[in-house]
Amino acid sequence: MIDTIDYWVFRYEVWIILGIALIALDLLVGLNFFALALGAAALTLAVLVFAETEIWYEEALLLDDWHDMAIAYGVLSVAEVYLIKRFFKRSVDDKPDINKY
């Protein structure tokens, strides 16, 4: 079972599909940019996995097993959520809010 997880987690195509699906989900459903950040983190992880498996060929071993991949995805997700929320933060105008009494 663990070998199967390691096989699928280290395929960059899986992370690309997951990233595109999460970005499409956020755009279609409108999840306030949360799934967009998770999809961007999945695409970033796809680039890292591709670089590690196809370019570096084990010279720089960043992601050793699925535990490392889960930690990397979690850290990238938190960082992407923070960056996207900060980037897309709505500016507050000096106009008074009509709903404030």
C-alpha positions in Angstrom: 0.0 0.0 0.0 2.8 2.4 0.9 4.6 1.6 -2.3 1.5 2.6 -4.2 1.3 5.9 -2.4 4.9 6.6 -3.1 4.4 5.8 -6.8 1.5 8.2 -7.3 2.8 11.0 -5.1 6.1 11.2 -7.0 4.3 11.5 -10.4 4.3 15.2 -11.4 1.4 14.6 -13.6 -0.8 13.8 -10.6 0.1 17.2 -9.0 -0.6 19.0 -12.3 -4.0 17.4 -12.5 -4.7 18.2 -8.8 -3.6 21.8 -9.3 -5.7 22.4 -12.3 -8.8 20.7 -10.7 -8.4 22.9 -7.6 -8.0 26.1 -9.5 -11.0 25.2 -11.7 -13.0 24.4 -8.6 -12.2 27.8 -7.0 -13.1 29.6 -10.2 -16.4 27.8 -10.7 -17.6 27.6 -7.2 -16.1 30.8 -5.8 -14.3 29.6 -2.7 -12.7 33.0 -1.9 -9.3 32.1 -3.4 -8.7 29.2 -0.9 -8.7 26.4 -3.5 -6.8 28.6 -5.8 -4.0 28.8 -3.3 -4.1 25.0 -2.8 -4.0 24.5 -6.6 -1.1 26.9 -7.0 0.8 24.9 -4.3 0.1 21.7 -6.1 1.4 23.2 -9.3 4.5 24.4 -7.5 5.0 21.0 -6.1 4.6 19.5 -9.6 7.5 21.7 -10.7 9.7 20.6 -7.8 8.9 16.9 -8.4 9.6 17.3 -12.1 12.9 19.0 -11.4 13.9 16.4 -8.9 13.0 13.4 -11.1 13.8 14.6 -14.6 16.5 17.3 -14.2 18.5 16.7 -11.0 18.4 12.9 -11.1 18.8 12.4 -7.3 21.7 14.9 -7.0 19.6 17.1 -4.7 17.2 14.8 -2.9 14.6 17.2 -1.5 11.6 14.9 -1.2 12.5 11.4 -0.1 9.1 9.8 0.7 5.5 10.6 0.9 5.9 12.1 4.4 8.2 14.8 3.0 5.8 15.4 0.1 2.9 15.9 2.5 4.9 18.3 4.6 6.1 20.2 1.5 2.5 20.5 0.2 1.3 21.7 3.6 4.0 24.4 3.9 3.5 25.5 0.3 -0.3 25.6 0.8 0.0 27.8 3.9 2.5 30.1 2.1 0.3 30.3 -1.0 -2.8 31.1 1.0 -1.0 33.9 2.8 0.4 35.4 -0.4 -2.8 35.2 -2.4 -4.9 36.6 0.4 -2.4 39.4 0.8 -2.3 40.0 -3.0 -6.0 40.0 -3.5 -6.9 41.9 -0.4 -9.6 44.4 -1.2 -8.6 47.9 -0.5 -10.7 49.8 2.0 -12.0 53.1 0.7 -12.5 56.2 2.8 -16.2 56.1 1.8 -18.5 55.3 4.6 -20.2 52.0 4.5 -24.0 52.3 3.9 -24.6 49.2 6.0 -22.9 50.6 9.1 -25.4 52.3 11.4 
